[in-house]
Amino acid sequence: MALFLPSTLSEACELLAAHNGDGESALVPIAGGTDLYTHWPQRPSEHERDYLDLSAIEELRGVVWRKDSLTLGALATYWELIQDRTCWSALPMLVQAARQIGAVQIQTRGTWAGNIANGSPAADGVPVLMAYDAVVELISTKEGKEEREEVALADFYLGYKQMRMRPDQLIRSIRLPRRPILFQRFEKVGSRSAQAITKVGVAIARSAAGWRVVANSVAPTVCRCRTVEALLEEKVPVRSPADLAAAVDQDIAPIDDIRSTARYRRQVLARLLYFALRESCPAFE
Ligand SMILES: Cc1cc2nc3c(=O)[nH]c(=O)nc-3n(C[C@H](O)[C@H](O)[C@H](O)COP(=O)(O)OP(=O)(O)OC[C@H]3O[C@@H](n4cnc5c(N)ncnc54)[C@H](O)[C@@H]3O)c2cc1C
């Protein structure tokens, strides 16, 4: 196993171009290591890879608030937003999700970018970022020239653990628009109220850009529920969770696994949506 520790972003991109430029993931970026090292040391052979440790790259740090945006550097952790008073008022679902991710040890090491790049359908940071219309900034180097690309997080996932990110690209930052949010709600259902992997989760946001309903643990990827969003835009009367069932069914593709059944996930998502929206949505009775 080799460990590379670049101190600049351009050095990191050069290393990725040299090792991963042919489309192979020979060199694995590592940020907090909380996903990558979950099974270490029980399954050491899984970790016999070469790693690119990002932790010394100052350019990847920081949480920057501007008048109309928030930019999270790729090394920004959950803890940084939990401690950020502006976040509590401007984009509170980020704090709510962060506080329910693992415990303090994970919150202080785990990064928002790592949550995105790990590609888990159960990721709790991703639905909230997606509901706020986050954009992922990717960076790479080709023939000595820096290449930058932006991908809306809603378009980032192609399938289970499949992403619009090449092995020679790094997430440099995540940018969220700052705008008035008329309604927002984050719900996470697990087998207990802390330290639980999500069985069903949802982030809901309503702004001038429209409704965003994003669910996790109910499909091969975290997913926008566009049929439910359309139903909310059309103000179709909803009198019970059953009235949402058909729309929910169209949007998700849950499975039976050790944590719960597909039927449970469908029913619980419809109930979460109904009871969350009943408070604020005139079409709900
Ligand atoms: C005990 C425990 C509890 C947990 N609880 C939760 C939970 O409740 N909810 C939840 O969502 N997650 C949970 N996790 C998972 C994990 O903590 C999060 O997904 C975390 O955000 C991962 O970030 P990281 O910086 O540790 O990523 P790493 O482990 O360093 O990397 C994860 C993946 O992202 C890639 N990567 C990292 N940074 C970049 C970058 N800048 N560019 C490109 N690729 C990159 C890595 O190559 C790897 O594939 C838990 C993990 C543990 C061990």
The ligand as an SDF file (V2000), in Angstrom:
LIG
                    3D

 53 58  0  0  0  0  0  0  0  0999 V2000
  -19.8030    4.5370   12.7880 C   0  0  0  0  0  0  0  0  0  0  0  0
  -20.2270    5.2240   11.5090 C   0  0  0  0  0  0  0  0  0  0  0  0
  -21.4500    5.8520   11.4550 C   0  0  0  0  0  0  0  0  0  0  0  0
  -21.8700    6.4750   10.2700 C   0  0  0  0  0  0  0  0  0  0  0  0
  -23.1000    7.0650   10.2520 N   0  0  0  0  0  0  0  0  0  0  0  0
  -23.5420    7.6420    9.1080 C   0  0  0  0  0  0  0  0  0  0  0  0
  -24.8500    8.2050    9.0650 C   0  0  0  0  0  0  0  0  0  0  0  0
  -25.6070    8.1980   10.0370 O   0  0  0  0  0  0  0  0  0  0  0  0
  -25.2450    8.7730    7.8670 N   0  0  0  0  0  0  0  0  0  0  0  0
  -24.4300    8.8080    6.7750 C   0  0  0  0  0  0  0  0  0  0  0  0
  -24.8220    9.3350    5.7370 O   0  0  0  0  0  0  0  0  0  0  0  0
  -23.1760    8.2770    6.8030 N   0  0  0  0  0  0  0  0  0  0  0  0
  -22.7320    7.6880    7.9280 C   0  0  0  0  0  0  0  0  0  0  0  0
  -21.4700    7.1260    7.9590 N   0  0  0  0  0  0  0  0  0  0  0  0
  -20.6540    7.1490    6.7320 C   0  0  0  0  0  0  0  0  0  0  0  0
  -19.6020    8.2890    6.6150 C   0  0  0  0  0  0  0  0  0  0  0  0
  -19.2410    8.7770    7.8700 O   0  0  0  0  0  0  0  0  0  0  0  0
  -20.0650    9.4520    5.7360 C   0  0  0  0  0  0  0  0  0  0  0  0
  -20.4920    9.0140    4.4630 O   0  0  0  0  0  0  0  0  0  0  0  0
  -18.9380   10.5180    5.5640 C   0  0  0  0  0  0  0  0  0  0  0  0
  -19.5030   11.6960    5.0690 O   0  0  0  0  0  0  0  0  0  0  0  0
  -17.8210   10.0740    4.6110 C   0  0  0  0  0  0  0  0  0  0  0  0
  -16.8770   11.1340    4.5450 O   0  0  0  0  0  0  0  0  0  0  0  0
  -15.3020   10.8720    4.6770 P   0  0  0  0  0  0  0  0  0  0  0  0
  -14.6500   12.1880    4.5560 O   0  0  0  0  0  0  0  0  0  0  0  0
  -14.9900   10.0770    5.9020 O   0  0  0  0  0  0  0  0  0  0  0  0
  -15.0720    9.9960    3.3680 O   0  0  0  0  0  0  0  0  0  0  0  0
  -13.9260    8.9180    3.0520 P   0  0  0  0  0  0  0  0  0  0  0  0
  -14.1800    7.6530    3.8190 O   0  0  0  0  0  0  0  0  0  0  0  0
  -12.5800    9.5220    3.1640 O   0  0  0  0  0  0  0  0  0  0  0  0
  -14.2490    8.6720    1.4990 O   0  0  0  0  0  0  0  0  0  0  0  0
  -15.5100    8.1840    1.0820 C   0  0  0  0  0  0  0  0  0  0  0  0
  -15.5120    8.0710   -0.4430 C   0  0  0  0  0  0  0  0  0  0  0  0
  -15.4280    9.3660   -1.0210 O   0  0  0  0  0  0  0  0  0  0  0  0
  -14.2630    9.4870   -1.8520 C   0  0  0  0  0  0  0  0  0  0  0  0
  -13.8210   10.8740   -1.6750 N   0  0  0  0  0  0  0  0  0  0  0  0
  -13.6410   11.5430   -0.5170 C   0  0  0  0  0  0  0  0  0  0  0  0
  -13.3530   12.8350   -0.7570 N   0  0  0  0  0  0  0  0  0  0  0  0
  -13.3160   12.9820   -2.1060 C   0  0  0  0  0  0  0  0  0  0  0  0
  -13.0880   14.0900   -2.9740 C   0  0  0  0  0  0  0  0  0  0  0  0
  -12.8060   15.3190   -2.5290 N   0  0  0  0  0  0  0  0  0  0  0  0
  -13.1640   13.8750   -4.3050 N   0  0  0  0  0  0  0  0  0  0  0  0
  -13.4630   12.6430   -4.8150 C   0  0  0  0  0  0  0  0  0  0  0  0
  -13.7020   11.5680   -4.0350 N   0  0  0  0  0  0  0  0  0  0  0  0
  -13.6330   11.7430   -2.6950 C   0  0  0  0  0  0  0  0  0  0  0  0
  -13.3150    8.4160   -1.3660 C   0  0  0  0  0  0  0  0  0  0  0  0
  -12.4240    7.9900   -2.3750 O   0  0  0  0  0  0  0  0  0  0  0  0
  -14.3110    7.3110   -0.9890 C   0  0  0  0  0  0  0  0  0  0  0  0
  -14.7270    6.6240   -2.1390 O   0  0  0  0  0  0  0  0  0  0  0  0
  -21.0210    6.4940    9.1260 C   0  0  0  0  0  0  0  0  0  0  0  0
  -19.7600    5.8660    9.1970 C   0  0  0  0  0  0  0  0  0  0  0  0
  -19.3640    5.2410   10.3620 C   0  0  0  0  0  0  0  0  0  0  0  0
  -18.0100    4.5650   10.4090 C   0  0  0  0  0  0  0  0  0  0  0  0
  1  2  1  0
  2  3  1  0
  2 52  2  0
  3  4  2  0
  4  5  1  0
  4 50  1  0
  5  6  2  0
  6  7  1  0
  6 13  1  0
  7  8  2  0
  7  9  1  0
  9 10  1  0
 10 11  2  0
 10 12  1  0
 12 13  2  0
 13 14  1  0
 14 15  1  0
 14 50  1  0
 15 16  1  0
 16 17  1  0
 16 18  1  0
 18 19  1  0
 18 20  1  0
 20 21  1  0
 20 22  1  0
 22 23  1  0
 23 24  1  0
 24 25  2  0
 24 26  1  0
 24 27  1  0
 27 28  1  0
 28 29  2  0
 28 30  1  0
 28 31  1  0
 31 32  1  0
 32 33  1  0
 33 34  1  0
 33 48  1  0
 34 35  1  0
 35 36  1  0
 35 46  1  0
 36 37  1  0
 36 45  1  0
 37 38  2  0
 38 39  1  0
 39 40  1  0
 39 45  2  0
 40 41  1  0
 40 42  2  0
 42 43  1  0
 43 44  2  0
 44 45  1  0
 46 47  1  0
 46 48  1  0
 48 49  1  0
 50 51  2  0
 51 52  1  0
 52 53  1  0
M  END
$$$$
